[in-house]
Structure formats: C-alpha cells, structure tokens
Amino acid sequence: MLVRTLEDIGPVVRQRRRSRGITQSELAAQAGTTRQLISRIENGARDVNGRILLAVLDALELNVELKPARTVPLDAPILRKSILTDELVAALRSPGVSGQDPRCSHLPATGSDPNRAPAC
C-alpha cells in the first residue's frame, strides 16, 4: 500500500491491528507506548515521534520502504538543465545557423550510415 502522508498511516495501522486480532492496549504494550498514542496514530496524528511510529509498525510486522516520488518538480536542477540543453541544441540546429550540429562538423552532412550513431 502506498502511503503519502502521515495521516495515511493511521488506517493501515488500524486495519493491520484488527486483522491480527489485537487491541490498542496490546499493540501499545508490544510497541512500548500507550493506548492513547495508538489511538492518535490510528486517527491520523501528524506529530508522532518517528521512533515510536517505527516501533508500532515493527510490532505489526509492517515494513517501511522509502522511494523517490514519481514526479520531478519543474524547478529541479536536472530537469531545468535538460530543458535548457534541448533548447540550445534546437537553436543550434535551426536553419540559418549552419544546418548541422556544430559538434558534428567533422561528419559529412549527408550520406552517413543511419544505423550508426555519430561519434560526437
């Protein structure tokens, strides 16, 4: 299950606890915390100590896997660099410059093998 926010963890904890047939008090004892804190976690509390939350997840035999988000923000340096590079290459290849990428000036303009990538 994909969890994007701390609030999303609560229902997962509640569902897992119930599927294992244990009470909030029993889970709290296994995780070394209080029943009240288990209730807060299950209700989406966002201010839970990370160590305690990990202990609760461990007691429920739930693993945490951290992965990068699928989307890259538009202001990410790698994306900005790619856009700028693409724009620069497009400008260099535009008619009126030379009709050929200047980095490939050592290659013939036509007649090169289409199955072979240029060496530049």
Backbone as a ProteinNet text record, in pm:
[ID]
protein_1_A
[PRIMARY]
MLVRTLEDIGPVVRQRRRSRGITQSELAAQAGTTRQLISRIENGARDVNGRILLAVLDALELNVELKPARTVPLDAPILRKSILTDELVAALRSPGVSGQDPRCSHLPATGSDPNRAPAC
[TERTIARY]
84.7	0	88.7	51.7	127.5	75.3	165.3	131.4	206.3	132.6	195	206.1	119.7	121.5	113.9	145	134.3	-9.5	-103.8	-244.3	-284	-217.9	-247.6	-202.9	-112.7	-61.5	-167.1	-248.4	-348.4	-437.8	-505.6	-591.4	-516.1	-392.3	-311.2	-283.4	-246.2	-219.2	-345.6	-458.9	-584.9	-622.9	-615.2	-652.9	-563.4	-434.1	-339.7	-362.6	-383.7	-407.2	-532.1	-637.8	-763.6	-750.3	-677.1	-660.7	-581.3	-498.8	-421.6	-497.4	-613.6	-699.4	-645	-576.1	-523.8	-586.1	-590.2	-647.1	-541	-586.4	-492.8	-399.3	-452.7	-370.4	-262.5	-298.2	-199.8	-91.9	-132.4	-34.3	56.8	-0.4	78.8	183.7	144.4	238.7	351.6	318	420	516.4	463.6	545.3	610.7	577.1	636.7	581.9	452.2	390.4	254.7	170.4	40.5	-72.7	-186.3	-304.5	-351.3	-338.4	-381.2	-301.1	-172.8	-89.9	-126.4	-158.7	-203.2	-331.1	-421.9	-546	-516.9	-426.1	-389.8	-330	-244.1	-183.5	-293.1	-382.8	-489.9	-584.4	-590.5	-675.6	-600.2	-478.5	-406.1	-321.6	-279.9	-194.5	-67.4	-27.5	90.6	213.2	195.3	306.2	359.1	362.5	408.2	559.1	626	770.1	801.7	899.3	936.2	977.2	1049.5	1095.1	976.1	876.9	758.1	677.5	662.4	588.5	654.6	786.9	857.6	840.3	835.5	813.9	674.3	574.8	438.6	433.6	494.7	496.5	570.8	678.9	755.2	672.1	598.5	513.7	405.5	362.7	261.4	323.2	455.8	530.5	501.6	503.9	490.1	626	662.5	788.8	766.5	867.3	864.5	965.3	920	1008.8	1003.8	1119.1	1125.9	1167.5	1089.6	1118.9	1103.9	1180	1160.5	1022.7	969.8	841.4	854.4	746.1	749	763.1	711.5	716.4	838.9	890.7	1005.5	955.5	978.5	933.9	994.6	918.9	965.9	1093.1	1115.9	1235.5	1353.9	1342.3	1453.3	1569.7	1691	1805.1	1825.2	1805	1830.8	1730.9	1605.5	1505.8	1531.9	1564.2	1593.8	1711.7	1814.2	1931.8	1893.5	1809.2	1767	1689	1597.7	1519.6	1611.4	1702.8	1793.7	1882.6	1929.7	2014	1935.7	1812.3	1729.2	1703.2	1676.4	1653.1	1779.5	1893	2019.5	2048.9	2032	2057	1961.1	1832.5	1735.2	1775.4	1823.6	1865.4	1986.3	2079.2	2198.4	2163.8	2061	2021.7	1924.9	1877.1	1777.7	1839.7	1758.3	1809.3	1868.4	1971.4	2035.3	2159.4	2175	2297.7	2400.4	2378.4	2464.2	2393.8	2276.2	2202.9	2254.2	2359.2	2418	2465.4	2456.3	2505.4	2654.5	2701.5	2843.3	2935.7	2884	2967.8	3000.5	2927.1	2945.9	3004.6	3074.7	3125.3	3225.4	3283	3378.9	3310	3173.6	3099.1	3041.1	3023	2957.9	2813.4	2762.7	2627.1	2523.1	2551.7	2457.3	2533.2	2460.8	2522.5	2583.3	2567.9	2624.1	2534	2587.8	2515.2	2404	2274.1	2166.3	2159.4	2222.9	2221.2	2334.9	2417.8	2533.3	2521.6	2535.2	2527.7	2652.1	2637.1	2756	2851	2977.4	3079.9	3087.4	3014.5	3027.2	2926.2
-117.7	0	123.4	218.8	342.1	440.9	491.1	590.2	717.2	825	951.7	1050.9	1038.6	1132.2	1054.9	1123.2	1058.7	1021.1	1101	1070.5	937.8	901.1	775.6	652.5	670.7	556.5	503.3	592.4	553.2	438.6	450.1	339.5	209.2	218.4	98.1	30.8	109.8	55.8	-7	63.2	10.9	-120.6	-123.2	-243.6	-361.4	-336.5	-444.8	-495.3	-402	-440	-526.4	-483.2	-558.6	-694.7	-700.6	-828.8	-928.4	-875.4	-963.9	-996	-932.7	-961.5	-911	-797.8	-743.1	-606.1	-571.1	-443.3	-333.8	-210.9	-98.6	-111.5	-157.2	-173.7	-279.4	-388.9	-494.9	-445.8	-373.4	-318.5	-219.1	-136.1	-38.3	-107.8	-216.6	-290.6	-349.5	-402.4	-460.2	-353.7	-233.3	-126	-38.5	-59.8	19.5	160.8	176.2	308.5	297.3	395.6	396.1	369.1	324.9	302.6	433.3	543	672.3	710.9	680.3	714.2	625.9	499.9	412.5	470	514.5	574.6	699	781.7	903.1	867.7	766.8	723.7	675.8	592	538.5	647.7	758.7	870.3	975.7	944.7	1033	1141.2	1123.4	1224.7	1245.7	1371.5	1403.9	1434.7	1442.3	1481.7	1365	1247.2	1127	1113.7	1081.7	1059.2	945.6	966.8	867.3	734.3	738.5	614.9	532.3	599.5	529.7	473.3	553.8	507.4	383.9	385.4	268.4	147.2	169.4	58.7	-1.4	83.9	35.8	-45.3	7.3	-64.5	-196.5	-196.7	-319.6	-422.3	-376.5	-466.7	-529.5	-457.5	-508.6	-583.6	-594.8	-659.1	-594.4	-462.4	-383.3	-324.2	-331	-274.6	-135.8	-53.6	79.1	79.6	120.8	130.8	274.7	337.7	474.8	475.3	544.8	553.2	698.5	738.1	873.6	886.8	1006.9	1033.3	1016.3	983.2	962.5	1093.4	1198	1324.7	1403.8	1478.9	1564.9	1708.1	1789.2	1928	2002	2094.9	2169.1	2248.4	2283.2	2360.8	2272.7	2141.3	2051.6	2082.6	2095.2	2132.7	2041.8	1912	1820.9	1844.7	1873.4	1897.7	2032.1	2133.9	2264.2	2253.1	2179	2162	2092.8	1989.4	1916.7	2007.4	2086.8	2177	2278.2	2335.6	2434.3	2371.4	2251	2182.6	2154.3	2106.6	2079.1	2205.7	2316.1	2442.6	2488.5	2472	2513.2	2428.6	2298.6	2210.1	2244.7	2269.3	2305.6	2435.8	2531.9	2659.2	2640.8	2555.9	2532.9	2459.5	2378.3	2301.5	2378.3	2492.7	2566.4	2620.5	2635	2689.6	2828.1	2856.8	2986.9	2980.4	2874.1	2859.8	2792.4	2667.1	2600.9	2480.1	2446.3	2330.2	2201	2209.5	2089.4	2123.8	2027.5	2046.7	2074.7	2187.7	2222	2121.2	2043.2	1942.3	1828.9	1822.1	1713.6	1764.3	1873	1933.2	1843.1	1746.8	1655.8	1544.3	1533	1429.8	1488.8	1406	1456.1	1493.6	1597.2	1644.8	1545	1473.4	1373.5	1247.7	1139	1014.9	933.5	974.5	894.5	775.2	673.5	549.7	578.1	561.9	592.4	494.2	378.9	278.5	299	394.7	418.2	555	559	685.8	767	898.7	981.6	971.6	988.6	977.7	1101.2	1205.2	1328.8	1338.8
0	0	0	-82.7	-92.6	9.7	92.5	194.3	159.6	139.1	100.4	215.5	316.5	428.6	559.8	668.2	799.7	829.6	781.1	803.9	738.5	630.2	560.2	639.2	732.8	809.7	906.2	961.4	1060.8	1018	903.5	860.4	837.2	792.7	770.8	905.2	1004.4	1137.8	1194.6	1185.1	1238.4	1169.8	1037.6	962.7	1000	1009.1	1041.5	1184.3	1277.9	1417.6	1428.3	1362.7	1368	1300.8	1190.4	1120.8	1204.8	1292.9	1381.9	1509.8	1528.2	1643.4	1775.2	1773.2	1899	1927	2052.4	2094.1	2086.2	2096.8	2100.4	2220.6	2332.8	2453.6	2433.5	2367.5	2341.7	2245.4	2142.1	2048.4	2119.2	2203.6	2278	2364.8	2430.9	2515.7	2431.1	2312.7	2225.2	2172.3	2149.4	2091.4	2196.8	2322.8	2430	2437.1	2414.7	2420.4	2489.4	2473.7	2540.9	2442.5	2498	2416	2352.9	2427	2375.5	2250.4	2251.5	2135.2	2015.8	2040.3	1931	1870.9	1954.4	1907	1822.8	1868.6	1793.8	1657.7	1654.9	1527.9	1432.9	1483.2	1400.2	1349.5	1420.9	1380.4	1300.7	1259.2	1168.2	1231.2	1355.6	1419.9	1338.5	1323.5	1243	1328.7	1459.8	1546.5	1630	1571.6	1641.4	1625.4	1733.9	1731.5	1635	1547.7	1447.2	1506.9	1616.3	1680.9	1729.8	1786.1	1835.1	1717.7	1614.2	1497.2	1436.7	1427.3	1374.9	1466.2	1597.5	1691.4	1672.9	1648.6	1625.4	1496.3	1390.8	1263.1	1275.7	1352.2	1373.9	1450.5	1552.5	1630.7	1542.7	1439.6	1347.1	1229.6	1231.7	1124.2	988.8	989.1	867.2	832.7	706.5	660.3	601.9	612.7	552.8	440.2	322.4	206.9	157.7	151.8	104.3	-40.9	-123.4	-265.6	-308.9	-408.2	-458.3	-521.2	-512.7	-575.8	-726.3	-791.9	-936.6	-1013	-958.5	-1030.1	-989.5	-1082.1	-1056.3	-1063.1	-960.5	-964.9	-1082.8	-1137.3	-1253.9	-1226.3	-1100.9	-1070.7	-1030.5	-1050.8	-1019.4	-1113.4	-1060.6	-1144.6	-1265	-1249.4	-1361.3	-1474.3	-1439.2	-1542.5	-1610.6	-1531.7	-1591.2	-1685.6	-1647.2	-1732.3	-1862.3	-1853.1	-1971.4	-2066.3	-2012.2	-2096.4	-2163.7	-2087	-2144.7	-2250.3	-2226.5	-2323.8	-2450.7	-2437	-2553.8	-2634.3	-2563.4	-2633.9	-2706.1	-2644.4	-2705.3	-2829	-2818.2	-2932.3	-3045.7	-3012	-3114.8	-3182.2	-3105.6	-3163.8	-3254	-3212.5	-3294.2	-3423.3	-3419.8	-3538.6	-3628.8	-3584.2	-3661.7	-3790	-3895	-4020.9	-3997.6	-4068.2	-4053.1	-3966.6	-3889.5	-3811.6	-3900.5	-3936.5	-4034	-4092.4	-4035.9	-4082.5	-4021.9	-3942.3	-3882.6	-3743	-3654.9	-3519	-3527	-3475.3	-3486.6	-3419.4	-3326.4	-3261.7	-3357.5	-3470.4	-3565.6	-3697.2	-3694.5	-3818	-3888.9	-3818.2	-3879.8	-3958.6	-3945.3	-4016.8	-4144.6	-4246.8	-4367.6	-4336.6	-4400.8	-4375.1	-4423.3	-4529.3	-4581	-4613.6	-4630.2	-4672.4	-4559.9	-4434.9	-4327.3	-4300.6	-4240.2	-4213.1	-4109.1	-4142.3	-4049	-3932.1	-3944.9	-3836.5	-3738.2	-3764.1	-3678.1	-3612.6	-3482.2	-3410	-3438.9	-3453.9	-3476.2	-3356.9	-3384.5	-3280.3	-3193.8	-3227.4	-3148.8	-3038.4
[MASK]
++++++++++++++++++++++++++++++++++++++++++++++++++++++++++++++++++++++++++++++++++++++++++++++++++++++++++++++++++++++++

